[in-house]
């Protein structure tokens, strides 16, 4: 079986460096924040092209703290999308604010900028686009909307480590960028982790305090903060892995190009990209009978995934934040019809060829084929 993701293969290539870094951290006797986390923060900020990176316990914590640092609270609105992991919307609700959802663009599967502009009201505080699957949202248009309306632009970059457009990397477009280092991400920890990037020193200081019980100085709780600190071991592991991220991204793009060129032309997928604005955390295609296609691919030895098969506004826990089914036709079509193909840096050429052959064989059948990404 070709796995959808195989973290064991990645670990085998860096095991000695990771184990040395972890052992040194264990022997130090310092296990929360500290030098390993500070080193990672400095290196990750440099990687993203920002002045500051604030490491936290999870990607969800990153979103929550970024919104709080932007002053989001009860009565405020935050514009985001339903095609995302639930944490994006949950973080808005944690602040007591109202998530305002807009549909995705049917070609890029990221926030529709025109719908975003129409959704702005006098209560809007933040625009929170999601760089979905590793592809940058239309940050030029969204930045113009934010500037014109004096709004804060915060990137949900949990899937987009290293994505770049016009020399700017994910996390450096908005006032803040939020990252997840969940193990399966392009840059993954050996457990949970997250970070917020920013160029603003005041925001950075506020974020550092908020993650550590609101302390600007030890034992003085100036803010009502949280225990969102990163473990030292995660900082050590991430700092080792960060050195390999560009090479891993290049390998992901190589897999994606093989899929682009090898899969039958009529198989729907996001519109082609130019430059380096996609790091392919996910490579998804669409099918009129997604679940059946997944089952049959599994029988052919190809594991797949269905990312976010129920959009946030249709999740039971978040019912009521929109008008139910039919509110966002493109997001709902994405959720019902897409499946994610295996993509990770260590995927072999033989495995890629097997995936392409299997998908094409099924796509030639009328009962699972699809002429458009969204009908």
Beta strands, then each sheet from edge to edge (+ up, - down):
strand 1: 52-56
strand 2: 77-81
strand 3: 98-102
strand 4: 124-127
strand 5: 152-156
strand 6: 164-165
strand 7: 168-169
strand 8: 176-180
strand 9: 194-198
strand 10: 215-217
strand 11: 220-221
strand 12: 283-286
strand 13: 338-341
sheet 1: 1+ 9- 8+ 5+ 4+ 2+ 3+
sheet 2: 6+ 7-
sheet 3: 10+ 11-
sheet 4: 12+ 13-
end
